[in-house]
Amino acid sequence: MIEIALDIALGCVALAMLLNLWSLLKGPTAPDRILALDTMIINAIALFVLFGVMENTRVFFEAALLMAMVGFVGTVAYTKFLLRGDIVE
Amino acid sequence: MSSVIEYLVAFLIVLGGAFALIGSWGLARLPSLMTRLHGPTKATTLGIGACLIASMIYFPTRGEPFSAHELLIALFLFITAPISANMVAKAYIHRRYNRCSAPEDVHTLLPPPPGAGADWATFGSEPEQGAIKGTVMDGGVGKAQDQGPD
């Protein structure tokens, strides 16, 4: 039961990442691309968590936490750069 | 594992995947950035929350001890998602605003302000520069001097 659910969910998340990639390439302005990258990071975290459940291991949670932090800092840095032309003032 | 918990975990996993897909579909499909922000910030964050709850229920039923890693990830994501969405919206509004060359451009390039007589709050913290900003802010100048940049 859980295996089928994992297959469906992993397929959904993979499709979601493809859609993110498409909107990253298409997005007309820089904030659109930043938003697409941020969503892609969140989907990658979901992929990590689902893969951890699939492999029955908890090793991937550290990686997921690290990606959440780096993704957030990256998004803030990009937007800060767009707003101010500088990241650390 | 009892079948009720198994069904619950499977349901939460499918729900999480579906919400992640719906959020990204919204991101790809909606017309402008201010509407596009809704998909990733709400649906995708909810989806990953469902996945994390599923794994939080799944691992203790396998005989492993309960751990707070999932809660930590969920808490971190739920705190940072609105902040990053706010920053993206701010960058978008300021870039559109810098492109305004005449006062009437403000009404066509920017999304409508939140209320009558009120401007977007993010313009209140900008130091005064140029003629257009004076016409748009209408009384936000005093606040700008109190707060300084950021």
gemmi code that builds the backbone of each chain (N, CA, C; Angstrom):
import gemmi

chains = {
    "A": [
        ("MET", (0.834, -1.211, 0.000), (0.000, 0.000, 0.000), (0.861, 1.250, 0.000)),
        ("ILE", (1.813, 1.284, 0.945), (2.680, 2.459, 1.031), (3.578, 2.555, -0.202)),
        ("GLU", (3.977, 1.382, -0.750), (4.853, 1.410, -1.932), (4.144, 2.086, -3.104)),
        ("ILE", (2.849, 1.737, -3.290), (2.097, 2.346, -4.399), (1.966, 3.842, -4.175)),
        ("ALA", (1.658, 4.215, -2.912), (1.516, 5.639, -2.584), (2.820, 6.375, -2.852)),
        ("LEU", (3.947, 5.728, -2.494), (5.247, 6.369, -2.727), (5.526, 6.542, -4.209)),
        ("ASP", (5.145, 5.526, -5.007), (5.346, 5.648, -6.459), (4.552, 6.830, -7.003)),
        ("ILE", (3.277, 6.919, -6.589), (2.432, 8.021, -7.075), (3.027, 9.363, -6.651)),
        ("ALA", (3.409, 9.464, -5.370), (3.889, 10.750, -4.862), (5.212, 11.136, -5.505)),
        ("LEU", (6.109, 10.156, -5.693), (7.395, 10.478, -6.329), (7.183, 10.926, -7.767)),
        ("GLY", (6.225, 10.280, -8.451), (5.897, 10.726, -9.814), (5.376, 12.143, -9.827)),
        ("CYS", (4.481, 12.455, -8.865), (3.911, 13.807, -8.769), (5.009, 14.834, -8.525)),
        ("VAL", (5.921, 14.531, -7.588), (6.965, 15.504, -7.255), (7.926, 15.676, -8.424)),
        ("ALA", (8.224, 14.574, -9.129), (9.108, 14.682, -10.288), (8.466, 15.564, -11.358)),
        ("LEU", (7.171, 15.358, -11.584), (6.446, 16.188, -12.557), (6.445, 17.650, -12.108)),
        ("ALA", (6.275, 17.856, -10.791), (6.279, 19.216, -10.250), (7.632, 19.874, -10.491)),
        ("MET", (8.725, 19.103, -10.335), (10.054, 19.689, -10.567), (10.265, 20.016, -12.032)),
        ("LEU", (9.694, 19.195, -12.920), (9.781, 19.517, -14.350), (9.029, 20.813, -14.651)),
        ("LEU", (7.839, 20.970, -14.031), (7.079, 22.211, -14.227), (7.866, 23.407, -13.686)),
        ("ASN", (8.558, 23.213, -12.537), (9.388, 24.290, -11.987), (10.496, 24.645, -12.954)),
        ("LEU", (11.119, 23.607, -13.544), (12.201, 23.853, -14.502), (11.684, 24.651, -15.686)),
        ("TRP", (10.464, 24.287, -16.130), (9.877, 25.003, -17.256), (9.628, 26.462, -16.889)),
        ("SER", (9.069, 26.718, -15.699), (8.796, 28.114, -15.346), (10.092, 28.846, -15.010)),
        ("LEU", (11.137, 28.108, -14.614), (12.452, 28.745, -14.423), (13.017, 29.215, -15.755)),
        ("LEU", (12.854, 28.397, -16.791), (13.374, 28.789, -18.101), (12.502, 29.856, -18.742)),
        ("LYS", (11.178, 29.796, -18.499), (10.251, 30.704, -19.168), (10.186, 32.062, -18.490)),
        ("GLY", (10.084, 32.024, -17.133), (9.784, 33.189, -16.295), (10.299, 34.508, -16.838)),
        ("PRO", (9.429, 35.460, -17.166), (9.910, 36.634, -17.899), (10.846, 37.525, -17.087)),
        ("THR", (10.669, 37.624, -15.779), (11.523, 38.523, -15.010), (12.364, 37.727, -14.017)),
        ("ALA", (13.348, 38.424, -13.427), (14.230, 37.762, -12.462), (13.472, 37.270, -11.216)),
        ("PRO", (12.527, 38.037, -10.619), (11.791, 37.488, -9.475), (11.032, 36.199, -9.786)),
        ("ASP", (10.525, 36.076, -11.025), (9.862, 34.821, -11.417), (10.825, 33.649, -11.326)),
        ("ARG", (12.043, 33.889, -11.802), (13.032, 32.800, -11.773), (13.438, 32.460, -10.351)),
        ("ILE", (13.549, 33.483, -9.510), (13.888, 33.225, -8.102), (12.797, 32.388, -7.450)),
        ("LEU", (11.536, 32.738, -7.733), (10.406, 31.986, -7.167), (10.425, 30.545, -7.648)),
        ("ALA", (10.737, 30.355, -8.940), (10.788, 28.989, -9.485), (11.897, 28.188, -8.808)),
        ("LEU", (13.064, 28.812, -8.585), (14.166, 28.111, -7.920), (13.796, 27.745, -6.487)),
        ("ASP", (13.125, 28.670, -5.797), (12.710, 28.421, -4.416), (11.749, 27.234, -4.353)),
        ("THR", (10.786, 27.207, -5.279), (9.836, 26.088, -5.329), (10.538, 24.786, -5.653)),
        ("MET", (11.545, 24.869, -6.515), (12.297, 23.679, -6.896), (13.030, 23.107, -5.683)),
        ("ILE", (13.591, 23.989, -4.848), (14.285, 23.531, -3.637), (13.288, 22.830, -2.707)),
        ("ILE", (12.078, 23.423, -2.566), (11.081, 22.813, -1.678), (10.675, 21.439, -2.206)),
        ("ASN", (10.530, 21.337, -3.543), (10.183, 20.037, -4.121), (11.319, 19.037, -3.945)),
        ("ALA", (12.577, 19.524, -3.997), (13.706, 18.623, -3.774), (13.695, 18.090, -2.346)),
        ("ILE", (13.289, 18.947, -1.383), (13.181, 18.481, 0.007), (12.110, 17.397, 0.110)),
        ("ALA", (10.977, 17.615, -0.571), (9.916, 16.592, -0.567), (10.437, 15.284, -1.154)),
        ("LEU", (11.241, 15.389, -2.220), (11.825, 14.202, -2.850), (12.731, 13.466, -1.872)),
        ("PHE", (13.544, 14.226, -1.123), (14.429, 13.633, -0.123), (13.626, 12.872, 0.932)),
        ("VAL", (12.570, 13.518, 1.446), (11.780, 12.904, 2.518), (11.124, 11.620, 2.018)),
        ("LEU", (10.529, 11.692, 0.802), (9.854, 10.509, 0.258), (10.855, 9.393, -0.019)),
        ("PHE", (12.048, 9.765, -0.488), (13.068, 8.742, -0.756), (13.539, 8.100, 0.542)),
        ("GLY", (13.614, 8.913, 1.609), (13.976, 8.361, 2.907), (12.955, 7.348, 3.391)),
        ("VAL", (11.656, 7.653, 3.202), (10.613, 6.693, 3.588), (10.710, 5.439, 2.726)),
        ("MET", (11.019, 5.614, 1.445), (11.111, 4.482, 0.517), (12.262, 3.551, 0.899)),
        ("GLU", (13.415, 4.124, 1.233), (14.595, 3.328, 1.562), (14.630, 2.933, 3.022)),
        ("ASN", (13.634, 3.373, 3.799), (13.535, 3.016, 5.213), (14.754, 3.484, 6.008)),
        ("THR", (15.242, 4.664, 5.691), (16.383, 5.210, 6.411), (16.123, 6.666, 6.764)),
        ("ARG", (16.799, 7.117, 7.808), (16.581, 8.497, 8.237), (17.759, 9.394, 7.889)),
        ("VAL", (18.709, 8.876, 7.116), (19.920, 9.641, 6.806), (19.575, 10.913, 6.030)),
        ("PHE", (18.497, 10.831, 5.219), (18.224, 11.937, 4.301), (17.625, 13.155, 4.990)),
        ("PHE", (17.222, 13.008, 6.257), (16.597, 14.160, 6.905), (17.585, 15.274, 7.169)),
        ("GLU", (18.838, 14.912, 7.477), (19.862, 15.944, 7.649), (20.065, 16.705, 6.344)),
        ("ALA", (20.118, 15.940, 5.233), (20.275, 16.574, 3.918), (19.086, 17.487, 3.626)),
        ("ALA", (17.877, 17.030, 3.999), (16.683, 17.842, 3.740), (16.716, 19.129, 4.548)),
        ("LEU", (17.138, 19.020, 5.806), (17.217, 20.214, 6.660), (18.236, 21.203, 6.110)),
        ("LEU", (19.382, 20.651, 5.677), (20.440, 21.494, 5.104), (19.943, 22.203, 3.855)),
        ("MET", (19.191, 21.453, 3.000), (18.688, 22.074, 1.772), (17.668, 23.147, 2.075)),
        ("ALA", (16.842, 22.918, 3.123), (15.860, 23.942, 3.501), (16.574, 25.227, 3.899)),
        ("MET", (17.627, 25.087, 4.702), (18.350, 26.283, 5.157), (19.053, 26.985, 4.005)),
        ("VAL", (19.787, 26.210, 3.198), (20.545, 26.824, 2.100), (19.598, 27.449, 1.081)),
        ("GLY", (18.462, 26.780, 0.842), (17.492, 27.331, -0.096), (16.945, 28.661, 0.369)),
        ("PHE", (16.607, 28.737, 1.661), (16.067, 29.985, 2.186), (17.100, 31.102, 2.110)),
        ("VAL", (18.344, 30.806, 2.535), (19.384, 31.834, 2.501), (19.650, 32.270, 1.065)),
        ("GLY", (19.631, 31.297, 0.134), (19.845, 31.634, -1.270), (18.755, 32.545, -1.812)),
        ("THR", (17.481, 32.217, -1.504), (16.373, 33.054, -1.979), (16.492, 34.470, -1.436)),
        ("VAL", (16.790, 34.577, -0.126), (16.908, 35.910, 0.471), (18.067, 36.666, -0.152)),
        ("ALA", (19.177, 35.963, -0.437), (20.325, 36.641, -1.028), (20.005, 37.146, -2.425)),
        ("TYR", (19.323, 36.308, -3.228), (18.950, 36.744, -4.588), (18.047, 37.971, -4.550)),
        ("THR", (17.006, 37.914, -3.710), (16.074, 39.041, -3.679), (16.738, 40.285, -3.117)),
        ("LYS", (17.615, 40.096, -2.146), (18.353, 41.226, -1.573), (19.220, 41.872, -2.652)),
        ("PHE", (19.811, 41.021, -3.475), (20.654, 41.554, -4.546), (19.820, 42.350, -5.545)),
        ("LEU", (18.611, 41.841, -5.859), (17.741, 42.576, -6.785), (17.286, 43.891, -6.177)),
        ("LEU", (17.018, 43.872, -4.861), (16.490, 45.073, -4.217), (17.563, 46.140, -4.067)),
        ("ARG", (18.766, 45.744, -3.657), (19.778, 46.710, -3.246), (21.001, 46.747, -4.147)),
        ("GLY", (21.183, 45.738, -4.996), (22.402, 45.668, -5.782), (23.585, 45.188, -4.965)),
        ("ASP", (23.304, 44.646, -3.782), (24.357, 44.247, -2.863), (23.725, 43.247, -1.902)),
        ("ILE", (24.492, 42.267, -1.420), (23.889, 41.263, -0.543), (24.137, 41.608, 0.920)),
        ("VAL", (25.401, 41.827, 1.278), (25.716, 42.224, 2.652), (26.135, 43.680, 2.617)),
        ("GLU", (25.373, 44.533, 3.323), (25.683, 45.954, 3.262), (26.569, 46.337, 4.436)),
    ],
    "B": [
        ("MET", (2.574, -3.624, 11.207), (1.902, -2.311, 11.183), (0.406, -2.520, 10.951)),
        ("SER", (-0.390, -1.904, 11.783), (-1.828, -2.077, 11.594), (-2.272, -1.367, 10.325)),
        ("SER", (-3.329, -1.883, 9.734), (-3.672, -1.400, 8.392), (-4.216, 0.016, 8.430)),
        ("VAL", (-4.788, 0.436, 9.577), (-5.308, 1.811, 9.662), (-4.170, 2.814, 9.513)),
        ("ILE", (-3.073, 2.559, 10.247), (-1.933, 3.472, 10.171), (-1.307, 3.433, 8.783)),
        ("GLU", (-1.282, 2.228, 8.186), (-0.730, 2.109, 6.842), (-1.538, 2.944, 5.840)),
        ("TYR", (-2.886, 2.842, 5.949), (-3.742, 3.649, 5.064), (-3.512, 5.136, 5.307)),
        ("LEU", (-3.364, 5.499, 6.583), (-3.163, 6.911, 6.923), (-1.857, 7.433, 6.311)),
        ("VAL", (-0.777, 6.648, 6.456), (0.520, 7.067, 5.919), (0.449, 7.167, 4.396)),
        ("ALA", (-0.179, 6.164, 3.770), (-0.288, 6.186, 2.311), (-1.087, 7.392, 1.847)),
        ("PHE", (-2.185, 7.665, 2.564), (-3.022, 8.816, 2.200), (-2.239, 10.117, 2.324)),
        ("LEU", (-1.477, 10.263, 3.425), (-0.718, 11.505, 3.625), (0.372, 11.660, 2.567)),
        ("ILE", (0.998, 10.543, 2.180), (2.052, 10.620, 1.160), (1.458, 11.056, -0.178)),
        ("VAL", (0.324, 10.444, -0.557), (-0.310, 10.829, -1.829), (-0.771, 12.286, -1.782)),
        ("LEU", (-1.331, 12.676, -0.622), (-1.780, 14.069, -0.459), (-0.608, 15.029, -0.633)),
        ("GLY", (0.539, 14.687, -0.021), (1.718, 15.556, -0.128), (2.192, 15.691, -1.561)),
        ("GLY", (2.280, 14.556, -2.256), (2.707, 14.613, -3.653), (1.735, 15.414, -4.501)),
        ("ALA", (0.427, 15.218, -4.263), (-0.583, 15.933, -5.050), (-0.501, 17.433, -4.796)),
        ("PHE", (-0.316, 17.829, -3.540), (-0.246, 19.268, -3.257), (1.017, 19.892, -3.846)),
        ("ALA", (2.143, 19.145, -3.813), (3.366, 19.662, -4.433), (3.142, 19.894, -5.923)),
        ("LEU", (2.442, 18.920, -6.555), (2.170, 19.053, -7.989), (1.231, 20.224, -8.264)),
        ("ILE", (0.197, 20.387, -7.419), (-0.762, 21.476, -7.638), (-0.071, 22.833, -7.506)),
        ("GLY", (0.811, 22.964, -6.491), (1.526, 24.226, -6.310), (2.400, 24.557, -7.493)),
        ("SER", (3.124, 23.561, -8.010), (4.005, 23.828, -9.145), (3.203, 24.080, -10.413)),
        ("TRP", (2.056, 23.407, -10.527), (1.178, 23.653, -11.676), (0.690, 25.096, -11.639)),
        ("GLY", (0.326, 25.563, -10.437), (-0.079, 26.964, -10.296), (1.039, 27.909, -10.666)),
        ("LEU", (2.256, 27.568, -10.252), (3.410, 28.416, -10.573), (3.617, 28.509, -12.075)),
        ("ALA", (3.408, 27.399, -12.770), (3.636, 27.413, -14.213), (2.473, 28.034, -14.976)),
        ("ARG", (1.272, 28.017, -14.384), (0.069, 28.303, -15.152), (-0.455, 29.723, -14.945)),
        ("LEU", (-0.309, 30.277, -13.724), (-0.971, 31.549, -13.414), (-0.313, 32.712, -14.156)),
        ("PRO", (-1.059, 33.804, -14.387), (-0.598, 34.814, -15.340), (0.493, 35.766, -14.845)),
        ("SER", (0.419, 36.267, -13.614), (1.420, 37.257, -13.212), (2.093, 36.816, -11.924)),
        ("LEU", (3.187, 37.479, -11.572), (3.963, 36.997, -10.426), (3.187, 37.074, -9.122)),
        ("MET", (2.391, 38.133, -8.949), (1.680, 38.266, -7.687), (0.653, 37.154, -7.503)),
        ("THR", (0.066, 36.647, -8.600), (-0.822, 35.495, -8.472), (-0.016, 34.204, -8.380)),
        ("ARG", (1.138, 34.176, -9.088), (1.956, 32.966, -9.114), (2.533, 32.641, -7.743)),
        ("LEU", (2.674, 33.672, -6.902), (3.215, 33.455, -5.560), (2.330, 32.523, -4.729)),
        ("HIS", (1.017, 32.504, -5.023), (0.097, 31.722, -4.201), (0.401, 30.226, -4.246)),
        ("GLY", (0.735, 29.726, -5.446), (0.949, 28.285, -5.593), (2.043, 27.749, -4.689)),
        ("PRO", (3.306, 28.171, -4.904), (4.397, 27.619, -4.105), (4.280, 27.904, -2.617)),
        ("THR", (3.815, 29.106, -2.253), (3.857, 29.454, -0.835), (2.821, 28.689, -0.033)),
        ("LYS", (1.667, 28.419, -0.613), (0.640, 27.728, 0.174), (0.601, 26.241, -0.139)),
        ("ALA", (0.324, 25.914, -1.409), (0.076, 24.504, -1.739), (1.315, 23.651, -1.542)),
        ("THR", (2.473, 24.117, -2.052), (3.656, 23.266, -1.970), (4.126, 23.099, -0.534)),
        ("THR", (4.034, 24.166, 0.260), (4.439, 24.053, 1.662), (3.523, 23.099, 2.415)),
        ("LEU", (2.214, 23.165, 2.113), (1.267, 22.233, 2.729), (1.587, 20.798, 2.327)),
        ("GLY", (1.950, 20.602, 1.040), (2.276, 19.269, 0.550), (3.469, 18.679, 1.274)),
        ("ILE", (4.510, 19.496, 1.446), (5.691, 18.967, 2.127), (5.387, 18.734, 3.598)),
        ("GLY", (4.480, 19.540, 4.171), (4.065, 19.286, 5.553), (3.388, 17.927, 5.671)),
        ("ALA", (2.546, 17.580, 4.692), (1.871, 16.277, 4.714), (2.883, 15.141, 4.597)),
        ("CYS", (3.887, 15.309, 3.707), (4.931, 14.277, 3.569), (5.670, 14.086, 4.885)),
        ("LEU", (5.990, 15.184, 5.559), (6.755, 15.093, 6.804), (5.927, 14.440, 7.910)),
        ("ILE", (4.623, 14.758, 7.958), (3.769, 14.107, 8.960), (3.697, 12.600, 8.679)),
        ("ALA", (3.607, 12.251, 7.376), (3.571, 10.834, 7.005), (4.826, 10.124, 7.488)),
        ("SER", (5.997, 10.733, 7.271), (7.218, 10.054, 7.695), (7.340, 10.043, 9.216)),
        ("MET", (6.770, 11.058, 9.871), (6.799, 11.099, 11.337), (5.943, 9.979, 11.921)),
        ("ILE", (4.837, 9.624, 11.223), (4.017, 8.496, 11.679), (4.661, 7.166, 11.269)),
        ("TYR", (5.306, 7.145, 10.105), (5.800, 5.885, 9.526), (6.950, 5.289, 10.333)),
        ("PHE", (7.957, 6.099, 10.697), (9.159, 5.524, 11.301), (8.929, 4.912, 12.681)),
        ("PRO", (8.152, 5.524, 13.604), (7.923, 4.845, 14.882), (7.183, 3.509, 14.747)),
        ("THR", (6.340, 3.342, 13.708), (5.668, 2.056, 13.531), (6.643, 0.980, 13.066)),
        ("ARG", (7.811, 1.377, 12.552), (8.839, 0.416, 12.154), (9.741, 0.022, 13.316)),
        ("GLY", (9.409, 0.488, 14.520), (10.202, 0.135, 15.683), (11.340, 1.088, 15.962)),
        ("GLU", (11.489, 2.113, 15.104), (12.547, 3.095, 15.353), (12.034, 4.138, 16.338)),
        ("PRO", (12.942, 4.747, 17.108), (12.484, 5.749, 18.077), (11.951, 6.989, 17.383)),
        ("PHE", (11.073, 7.685, 18.078), (10.523, 8.936, 17.550), (11.618, 10.004, 17.537)),
        ("SER", (11.726, 10.732, 16.430), (12.728, 11.805, 16.408), (12.087, 13.088, 15.927)),
        ("ALA", (12.709, 14.191, 16.284), (12.117, 15.500, 16.001), (12.643, 16.114, 14.713)),
        ("HIS", (13.376, 15.339, 13.889), (13.940, 15.905, 12.660), (12.860, 16.435, 11.727)),
        ("GLU", (11.793, 15.622, 11.562), (10.730, 16.035, 10.654), (10.067, 17.316, 11.145)),
        ("LEU", (9.841, 17.358, 12.469), (9.228, 18.558, 13.040), (10.106, 19.769, 12.793)),
        ("LEU", (11.431, 19.562, 12.913), (12.382, 20.659, 12.715), (12.304, 21.169, 11.280)),
        ("ILE", (12.291, 20.224, 10.324), (12.218, 20.627, 8.910), (10.907, 21.356, 8.640)),
        ("ALA", (9.796, 20.789, 9.169), (8.478, 21.393, 8.928), (8.410, 22.798, 9.522)),
        ("LEU", (8.910, 22.928, 10.741), (8.894, 24.231, 11.411), (9.715, 25.244, 10.621)),
        ("PHE", (10.900, 24.814, 10.200), (11.780, 25.724, 9.454), (11.127, 26.164, 8.145)),
        ("LEU", (10.544, 25.191, 7.420), (9.915, 25.539, 6.139), (8.708, 26.440, 6.343)),
        ("PHE", (7.910, 26.157, 7.386), (6.698, 26.953, 7.594), (7.037, 28.360, 8.051)),
        ("ILE", (8.200, 28.522, 8.688), (8.605, 29.879, 9.078), (9.195, 30.622, 7.880)),
        ("THR", (10.023, 29.926, 7.071), (10.752, 30.646, 6.020), (9.925, 30.869, 4.761)),
        ("ALA", (8.910, 30.034, 4.489), (8.163, 30.193, 3.231), (7.509, 31.569, 3.106)),
        ("PRO", (6.803, 32.091, 4.143), (6.216, 33.431, 3.998), (7.276, 34.527, 3.864)),
        ("ILE", (8.423, 34.336, 4.534), (9.466, 35.370, 4.466), (10.029, 35.450, 3.052)),
        ("SER", (10.344, 34.287, 2.461), (10.914, 34.336, 1.120), (9.875, 34.825, 0.113)),
        ("ALA", (8.592, 34.461, 0.318), (7.552, 34.965, -0.583), (7.438, 36.480, -0.480)),
        ("ASN", (7.525, 36.996, 0.744), (7.478, 38.443, 0.946), (8.645, 39.126, 0.248)),
        ("MET", (9.839, 38.514, 0.348), (11.017, 39.119, -0.284), (10.880, 39.128, -1.807)),
        ("VAL", (10.341, 38.014, -2.364), (10.174, 37.959, -3.825), (9.176, 39.023, -4.283)),
        ("ALA", (8.055, 39.150, -3.542), (7.052, 40.153, -3.911), (7.635, 41.562, -3.817)),
        ("LYS", (8.459, 41.783, -2.795), (9.084, 43.089, -2.601), (10.021, 43.419, -3.763)),
        ("ALA", (10.847, 42.432, -4.152), (11.765, 42.659, -5.267), (10.985, 42.968, -6.541)),
        ("TYR", (9.875, 42.239, -6.748), (9.052, 42.456, -7.947), (8.478, 43.866, -7.948)),
        ("ILE", (7.866, 44.285, -6.813), (7.220, 45.603, -6.754), (8.250, 46.707, -6.951)),
        ("HIS", (9.420, 46.558, -6.324), (10.410, 47.628, -6.448), (10.973, 47.730, -7.851)),
        ("ARG", (11.118, 46.574, -8.525), (11.622, 46.637, -9.899), (10.609, 47.293, -10.821)),
        ("ARG", (9.308, 46.967, -10.629), (8.281, 47.606, -11.447), (8.230, 49.098, -11.150)),
        ("TYR", (8.390, 49.440, -9.886), (8.307, 50.836, -9.456), (9.441, 51.660, -10.041)),
        ("ASN", (10.656, 51.082, -10.099), (11.784, 51.815, -10.662), (11.609, 52.056, -12.152)),
        ("ARG", (10.731, 51.283, -12.796), (10.524, 51.452, -14.231), (9.516, 52.571, -14.532)),
        ("CYS", (8.787, 53.057, -13.493), (7.810, 54.121, -13.714), (8.535, 55.423, -14.045)),
        ("SER", (8.157, 56.043, -15.171), (8.780, 57.331, -15.506), (7.799, 58.479, -15.306)),
        ("ALA", (6.498, 58.209, -15.274), (5.494, 59.253, -15.044), (4.575, 58.783, -13.917)),
        ("PRO", (3.931, 59.718, -13.195), (3.071, 59.313, -12.074), (1.939, 58.380, -12.471)),
        ("GLU", (1.417, 58.500, -13.731), (0.300, 57.631, -14.100), (0.765, 56.209, -14.407)),
        ("ASP", (2.074, 56.008, -14.623), (2.590, 54.655, -14.822), (2.378, 53.786, -13.593)),
        ("VAL", (2.353, 54.447, -12.426), (2.214, 53.710, -11.169), (0.961, 52.855, -11.180)),
        ("HIS", (-0.127, 53.380, -11.799), (-1.392, 52.651, -11.786), (-1.417, 51.524, -12.798)),
        ("THR", (-0.601, 51.623, -13.844), (-0.616, 50.561, -14.851), (0.429, 49.493, -14.555)),
        ("LEU", (1.626, 49.892, -14.070), (2.698, 48.906, -13.880), (2.591, 48.165, -12.560)),
        ("LEU", (2.138, 48.855, -11.516), (2.091, 48.216, -10.205), (0.738, 47.564, -9.974)),
        ("PRO", (0.690, 46.509, -9.159), (-0.612, 45.985, -8.740), (-1.332, 47.017, -7.881)),
        ("PRO", (-2.675, 46.983, -7.819), (-3.392, 48.003, -7.054), (-2.996, 47.965, -5.588)),
        ("PRO", (-2.848, 49.138, -4.948), (-2.437, 49.183, -3.549), (-3.478, 48.560, -2.632)),
        ("PRO", (-3.076, 48.181, -1.430), (-3.955, 47.394, -0.556), (-5.219, 48.111, -0.093)),
        ("GLY", (-5.221, 49.435, 0.028), (-6.431, 50.095, 0.497), (-6.493, 51.517, -0.017)),
        ("ALA", (-7.659, 52.170, 0.172), (-7.814, 53.546, -0.279), (-6.927, 54.460, 0.558)),
        ("GLY", (-6.120, 55.292, -0.127), (-5.274, 56.237, 0.584), (-4.014, 55.626, 1.167)),
        ("ALA", (-3.852, 54.316, 1.053), (-2.651, 53.675, 1.586), (-1.798, 53.174, 0.434)),
        ("ASP", (-0.490, 53.295, 0.567), (0.425, 52.783, -0.444), (0.970, 51.444, 0.045)),
        ("TRP", (1.701, 50.751, -0.834), (2.362, 49.519, -0.397), (3.337, 49.853, 0.720)),
        ("ALA", (3.322, 49.046, 1.771), (4.127, 49.349, 2.961), (5.616, 49.385, 2.651)),
        ("THR", (6.036, 48.624, 1.637), (7.471, 48.534, 1.367), (8.048, 49.855, 0.868)),
        ("PHE", (7.194, 50.749, 0.293), (7.715, 52.034, -0.171), (7.956, 52.991, 0.991)),
        ("GLY", (7.345, 52.748, 2.136), (7.530, 53.625, 3.274), (8.926, 53.595, 3.851)),
        ("SER", (9.673, 52.506, 3.601), (10.996, 52.401, 4.202), (12.102, 52.861, 3.258)),
        ("GLU", (11.710, 53.365, 2.070), (12.729, 53.825, 1.120), (13.065, 55.286, 1.382)),
        ("PRO", (14.333, 55.642, 1.335), (14.658, 57.065, 1.422), (14.154, 57.813, 0.199)),
        ("GLU", (13.805, 59.056, 0.372), (13.214, 59.868, -0.689), (14.214, 60.116, -1.814)),
        ("GLN", (13.817, 59.728, -3.069), (14.664, 60.083, -4.205), (13.736, 60.426, -5.358)),
        ("GLY", (13.989, 61.543, -6.048), (13.275, 61.852, -7.284), (11.874, 62.376, -7.064)),
        ("ALA", (11.252, 62.779, -8.195), (9.965, 63.464, -8.112), (8.809, 62.482, -7.979)),
        ("ILE", (8.895, 61.297, -8.639), (7.753, 60.389, -8.674), (7.484, 59.839, -7.285)),
        ("LYS", (8.548, 59.511, -6.579), (8.362, 58.886, -5.278), (7.611, 59.817, -4.333)),
        ("GLY", (7.862, 61.144, -4.465), (7.149, 62.104, -3.624), (5.654, 62.076, -3.898)),
        ("THR", (5.266, 61.934, -5.192), (3.840, 61.937, -5.511), (3.186, 60.636, -5.094)),
        ("VAL", (3.916, 59.530, -5.132), (3.293, 58.248, -4.828), (3.099, 58.082, -3.328)),
        ("MET", (4.132, 58.486, -2.564), (4.099, 58.086, -1.157), (3.082, 58.867, -0.338)),
        ("ASP", (2.953, 60.196, -0.586), (1.913, 60.988, 0.092), (1.899, 60.799, 1.604)),
        ("GLY", (2.941, 61.221, 2.265), (2.931, 61.123, 3.706), (3.758, 59.972, 4.238)),
        ("GLY", (4.309, 59.158, 3.355), (5.203, 58.111, 3.818), (6.606, 58.624, 4.080)),
        ("VAL", (6.841, 59.909, 3.762), (8.192, 60.457, 3.847), (8.671, 60.510, 5.295)),
        ("GLY", (7.790, 60.913, 6.193), (8.186, 61.013, 7.591), (8.606, 59.664, 8.158)),
        ("LYS", (7.832, 58.618, 7.775), (8.161, 57.277, 8.253), (9.518, 56.834, 7.731)),
        ("ALA", (9.805, 57.205, 6.454), (11.060, 56.776, 5.854), (12.246, 57.329, 6.636)),
        ("GLN", (12.114, 58.589, 7.103), (13.243, 59.157, 7.816), (13.396, 58.542, 9.202)),
        ("ASP", (12.273, 58.123, 9.786), (12.385, 57.508, 11.104), (13.090, 56.157, 11.044)),
        ("GLN", (12.719, 55.364, 10.006), (13.210, 53.988, 9.998), (14.578, 53.840, 9.368)),
        ("GLY", (14.871, 54.651, 8.352), (16.116, 54.459, 7.634), (15.991, 53.261, 6.713)),
        ("PRO", (17.026, 52.986, 5.908), (16.946, 51.842, 4.992), (16.953, 50.526, 5.754)),
        ("ASP", (15.907, 49.746, 5.573), (15.738, 48.418, 6.196), (15.918, 48.429, 7.706)),
    ],
}
model = gemmi.Model(1)
for chain_id, residues in chains.items():
    chain = gemmi.Chain(chain_id)
    for i, (resn, *xyz) in enumerate(residues, 1):
        res = gemmi.Residue()
        res.name, res.seqid = resn, gemmi.SeqId(i, " ")
        for name, pos in zip(("N", "CA", "C"), xyz):
            atom = gemmi.Atom()
            atom.name, atom.element = name, gemmi.Element(name[0])
            atom.pos, atom.b_iso = gemmi.Position(*pos), 0.0
            res.add_atom(atom)
        chain.add_residue(res)
    model.add_chain(chain)
structure = gemmi.Structure()
structure.add_model(model)
structure.setup_entities()
